[in-house]
Amino acid sequence: MKLKVDDIFFGFDGTSGEYELQIVKQGKKHIEAKVTQKRRDFESSPDVWLLFAPVKKDQTDFIIQKAVELGVSELIPTITRYTNSDRTKTERFVAQSIEAAEQCRRLDIPKVASAKPLSEILSNWDRGRHLYYMDESRTGTPVREAFSQAVAPIAILVGPEGGFSEEELKLLRQLDFTTGVTLGPRILRAETAVVSALSCWQALSGDWVNYKEQS
Ligand code: SAH
């Protein structure tokens, strides 16, 4: 940062809100700043998890950035049959999610879980959280119908470039805490499916519903 002593910046602590701060002392690695005023009360993002299969580097970066902007509370890299698991770098995902949170002025930073196989995630699932998996096979519930009553806590799962395997789809279909969702007649890229699913959910049951700035 190019800031110097007496300059003002905004900061948040992830629990009580956003503050205006002024730099009092500047060292090589640390700065000292004082709070000059509170700007906003804390508001948490909705309790929606994104389970995504890491894809190529740039597309994975895009998925993380957009998911943070679209308000997810937790990012869970999910290894599926057709996922290239070499691409799961949790530290990089954490750094990117912090940067995206700052950029979009969220007041909380989403958690980033370490990558896990889909089967393991499903066998340890907490049934209080419904899981919506994006199903490109055209057999899912239309997105508006699926998300109209999808009250948080929920999770959204998007498959990799290669899609889900037949066995994965069979397993997902037979579980009692899952719903397959279709995002229309075209096959979307994984990153497009992430942005579409999260936007639809936010508009139908998330924090875009009735959002209006309080004066
Ligand atoms: N390789 C697959 C497509 C995978 S698309 C094929 O050609 O058939 C990557 C992921 O995006 C899918 O696993 C699914 O989760 C999601 N997706 C893409 N298009 C979708 C659609 N129309 N409806 C629901 N999910 C979709």
Boltz pocket constraint, residues with backbone or C-beta under 6 A from the ligand:
constraints:
  - pocket:
      binder: B
      contacts: [[A, 133], [A, 134], [A, 135], [A, 136], [A, 137], [A, 157], [A, 158], [A, 159], [A, 160], [A, 161], [A, 162], [A, 163], [A, 164], [A, 181], [A, 182], [A, 183], [A, 184], [A, 185], [A, 186], [A, 187], [A, 188], [A, 189], [A, 190], [A, 193]]
      max_distance: 6.0
